[in-house]
Every structure is written in C-alpha cells, then in structure tokens.
Amino acid sequence: MDNHPKKMNGEMSDDPTEGGVVESGPTEEAAQPEAELLRLRQQLELKEQEAKSNYDRYLRQVAELENFKKRTLRERDEAIRFANEYVIKDLLPVIDNLERAIIHAKGGEGGKPLVEGVEMVLKGFFDVLTRHGVVQVSAVGQPFDPVKHEAMAQMESDKHLPNTVMEEHHKGYLFHDRLLRPALVSIAKAPKTQEKKNGGDEVEKGWDDD
C-alpha cells in the first residue's frame, strides 16, 4: 500500500523545486542597483581625483610660466643695460693713452712725438670700433650716394665727374651694415661755360655779348 499522499488533479505542489523554475526574490533585485550605484560612485571619485590632479598641474604650469616671463624680462633688461660693457672695456686703454699724451704735452714734450702719440691713440680707437663691427663710409672720390652721404655743398670742378665727392667734412660710419651716421660731403658739379681771356685783362665769355 502506498503511504505517500497522492496528488490530486489540479493541486499545486508545496515543493518550490518542482516545476524547474526558481524565481529571484526581492532581495537580489534590490542588490543589483546598489552595486551599480557603488560602482558609479567609485568612478566619480576617481574622476574627481583626476580632475584635481590636472588642475593642480595646471596651476603649477601657470606659476612656472609667470616665473619664466619675469626671469626673461629681468635678463633682457640686464642685457640691454650692460650691452656696451665689452666696448667700454676695450675703450679704457684708449683713454689711458690719451691721458698719457696729455701728461707728456703738459710736460713740454710736444711737437712731433705728441702728434705721433695722438695718431697711435686714434688708430687704437679705430681698431676697437672695427672689432665691434663699426667701419668708416668711403666718401672722397666716390660717386655721391644719398644713402651713405649727405651733401653740404656743390663745387664746380673740371677735374671731377659731376656728383663725385670732392671733400669730406666729417666721416660717416656703418655698424654691421646699418648706417650710424652719413658722411658730410661736398660734391662736384659741372663748371659754367669756360671763361677765356681775350687780349689784356678783358675776359670774354664763351658766347658773344650783345
């Protein structure tokens, strides 16, 4: 005789494992959003740390850039202020020689030795200028160049071509191909009609007087 109770048709079994399907309870369904929320919070914290790190790096770079600008301006100002240091150092021996020449002149040692001494000082001065890129502008005997020459006067001449520099009143100078000062010059121009003497002291021009 079968002691197990028989199932009635239409009755459901009390065993939850029967039927092959187990439904998840409300606890598991609630745990999934919480886990996702935790994961999102962790990502947010990582992004916030990354943003803070980038902002700190940005502030450091801005500070470094400002310091670089200040340092560059300071170095530039010093370079401008002491730009002529080497020129001045080279000119000091020239000043020394000029002072010696004055002392010799005051001691009665004038004449030719004094002239020679001053010429040596002048040569030394030009040597210093040449070492630092300063050269004289060629003028006398050269065609007039309005870029390098400044005409002070015109002089009639039958020995020079018109617009040829005849005299130089002060020298011009170039500094690394840049004009420091033009040469002040007088230039030649064609002479007027040649005057000829006729007889005694009468002067007859090249054309008949009316």
C-alpha positions as CSV (number, residue, x, y, z in Angstrom):
1,M,0.0,0.0,0.0
2,D,1.5,3.4,-1.0
3,N,2.0,5.5,2.1
4,H,2.8,8.7,0.2
5,P,-0.1,11.0,-0.3
6,K,-1.3,11.1,-3.8
7,K,-1.6,14.4,-5.6
8,M,-5.0,15.5,-6.6
9,N,-5.5,16.7,-10.1
10,G,-5.3,20.5,-10.3
11,E,-3.5,20.8,-7.0
12,M,-0.1,22.6,-6.8
13,S,2.9,21.0,-5.0
14,D,4.2,22.7,-1.9
15,D,7.8,21.8,-3.0
16,P,9.3,25.0,-4.6
17,T,11.8,23.0,-6.5
18,E,9.2,21.2,-8.5
19,G,8.5,22.5,-11.9
20,G,12.2,23.5,-12.7
21,V,11.8,27.3,-12.2
22,V,13.0,29.3,-9.2
23,E,12.1,33.0,-9.2
24,S,14.6,35.5,-7.7
25,G,13.4,37.1,-4.5
26,P,13.1,40.8,-3.9
27,T,16.5,40.9,-2.0
28,E,18.5,40.0,-5.1
29,E,16.6,42.5,-7.3
30,A,17.4,45.3,-4.9
31,A,21.1,44.4,-4.6
32,Q,21.8,45.0,-8.3
33,P,21.0,48.7,-8.3
34,E,23.0,49.2,-5.2
35,A,26.1,47.5,-6.7
36,E,25.7,49.7,-9.8
37,L,25.4,52.8,-7.7
38,L,28.5,51.9,-5.7
39,R,30.4,51.3,-9.0
40,L,29.3,54.7,-10.3
41,R,30.4,56.4,-7.1
42,Q,33.8,54.8,-7.3
43,Q,34.2,56.0,-10.9
44,L,33.1,59.5,-9.9
45,E,35.7,59.6,-7.1
46,L,38.4,58.6,-9.5
47,K,37.4,61.3,-12.0
48,E,37.3,63.9,-9.2
49,Q,40.8,62.9,-8.1
50,E,42.0,63.0,-11.7
51,A,40.4,66.5,-12.3
52,K,42.0,67.8,-9.1
53,S,45.4,66.4,-10.2
54,N,45.0,68.0,-13.6
55,Y,44.0,71.4,-12.0
56,D,47.0,71.3,-9.6
57,R,49.3,70.5,-12.6
58,Y,47.7,73.5,-14.5
59,L,48.3,75.8,-11.6
60,R,52.0,74.7,-11.3
61,Q,52.5,75.3,-15.1
62,V,50.9,78.8,-14.9
63,A,53.2,79.6,-12.0
64,E,56.2,78.3,-13.9
65,L,55.2,80.3,-16.9
66,E,54.9,83.5,-14.9
67,N,58.3,82.9,-13.3
68,F,59.8,82.3,-16.7
69,K,58.3,85.6,-18.1
70,K,59.7,87.5,-15.1
71,R,63.1,85.9,-15.4
72,T,63.2,86.6,-19.2
73,L,62.3,90.2,-18.7
74,R,64.9,90.6,-16.0
75,E,67.6,89.0,-18.2
76,R,66.6,91.2,-21.1
77,D,66.8,94.4,-19.0
78,E,70.2,93.3,-17.8
79,A,71.4,92.5,-21.3
80,I,70.2,96.0,-22.5
81,R,71.8,97.7,-19.5
82,F,75.2,96.0,-20.0
83,A,75.1,95.7,-23.8
84,N,78.1,98.1,-24.2
85,E,80.2,96.5,-21.4
86,Y,82.7,94.9,-23.8
87,V,83.0,98.1,-25.9
88,I,83.7,100.2,-22.9
89,K,86.3,97.7,-21.6
90,D,88.1,97.9,-25.0
91,L,88.0,101.7,-24.9
92,L,89.6,102.0,-21.5
93,P,93.2,101.5,-22.9
94,V,92.5,104.3,-25.4
95,I,91.5,106.6,-22.6
96,D,94.7,105.6,-20.8
97,N,96.8,106.5,-23.8
98,L,95.0,109.9,-24.2
99,E,95.7,110.7,-20.6
100,R,99.4,109.8,-21.1
101,A,99.6,112.0,-24.2
102,I,98.1,115.0,-22.2
103,I,100.7,114.4,-19.4
104,H,103.5,114.5,-22.0
105,A,102.1,117.6,-23.6
106,K,101.9,119.4,-20.2
107,G,105.5,118.4,-19.5
108,G,106.7,120.2,-22.6
109,E,107.1,117.1,-24.8
110,G,105.1,118.5,-27.7
111,G,105.8,118.6,-31.4
112,K,106.2,115.5,-33.5
113,P,106.2,113.0,-30.6
114,L,102.9,114.3,-29.4
115,V,101.4,114.1,-32.9
116,E,102.7,110.6,-33.3
117,G,101.2,109.6,-29.9
118,V,97.8,111.0,-30.7
119,E,97.9,109.2,-34.1
120,M,98.6,106.0,-32.3
121,V,95.7,106.6,-29.9
122,L,93.4,107.3,-32.8
123,K,94.5,104.1,-34.6
124,G,93.8,102.2,-31.4
125,F,90.4,103.7,-31.1
126,F,89.5,102.8,-34.7
127,D,90.8,99.2,-34.1
128,V,88.3,98.9,-31.2
129,L,85.5,100.2,-33.3
130,T,86.4,97.7,-36.1
131,R,86.4,94.8,-33.7
132,H,82.9,95.7,-32.7
133,G,81.6,96.0,-36.3
134,V,82.0,99.7,-36.9
135,V,83.5,100.8,-40.2
136,Q,84.0,104.1,-42.0
137,V,82.0,105.0,-45.0
138,S,84.1,105.6,-48.2
139,A,83.4,109.0,-49.5
140,V,86.2,111.1,-51.2
141,G,86.4,110.2,-54.9
142,Q,83.3,108.0,-54.8
143,P,80.1,108.8,-56.6
144,F,77.6,110.5,-54.3
145,D,75.3,108.0,-52.6
146,P,72.4,109.6,-50.8
147,V,72.1,106.5,-48.6
148,K,75.6,107.0,-47.1
149,H,76.4,110.6,-47.9
150,E,74.9,113.9,-47.0
151,A,75.7,116.8,-49.4
152,M,76.6,120.0,-47.7
153,A,77.6,121.9,-50.9
154,Q,78.3,121.7,-54.6
155,M,81.6,122.8,-56.0
156,E,82.4,123.4,-59.7
157,S,85.2,121.3,-61.0
158,D,86.5,120.3,-64.4
159,K,88.7,117.5,-62.8
160,H,85.8,115.5,-61.3
161,L,82.8,114.0,-62.8
162,P,79.5,115.6,-61.7
163,N,78.2,114.2,-58.4
164,T,81.6,112.9,-57.3
165,V,82.5,113.5,-53.7
166,M,85.3,116.1,-53.6
167,E,85.6,116.8,-49.9
168,E,84.6,115.1,-46.7
169,H,83.8,117.4,-43.7
170,H,83.1,114.6,-41.3
171,K,83.3,110.8,-41.8
172,G,80.3,108.5,-41.9
173,Y,80.1,105.2,-40.1
174,L,78.4,101.8,-40.5
175,F,77.5,99.5,-37.7
176,H,77.1,95.9,-39.0
177,D,75.8,97.3,-42.4
178,R,73.5,99.7,-40.6
179,L,74.2,103.4,-41.1
180,L,75.2,105.1,-37.9
181,R,75.9,108.5,-39.5
182,P,76.2,109.6,-43.1
183,A,79.4,111.3,-44.3
184,L,79.0,115.0,-44.7
185,V,80.5,115.9,-48.1
186,S,80.8,118.4,-50.9
187,I,80.2,117.1,-54.4
188,A,81.4,118.2,-57.8
189,K,79.2,119.8,-60.4
190,A,79.9,120.7,-64.0
191,P,81.5,124.2,-64.3
192,K,79.9,127.1,-66.0
193,T,80.9,128.0,-69.6
194,Q,84.7,128.4,-69.5
195,E,85.9,132.0,-69.5
196,K,88.7,132.9,-71.8
197,K,90.9,135.8,-71.6
198,N,91.0,138.0,-74.8
199,G,93.9,140.2,-75.0
200,G,94.9,142.1,-71.9
201,D,92.7,141.9,-68.8
202,E,89.4,141.6,-70.7
203,V,87.6,138.4,-70.1
204,E,85.4,137.1,-72.8
205,K,82.7,134.5,-72.2
206,G,82.1,131.6,-74.4
207,W,79.3,133.4,-76.2
208,D,79.1,136.9,-77.8
209,D,77.9,139.7,-75.6
210,D,75.1,141.7,-77.2
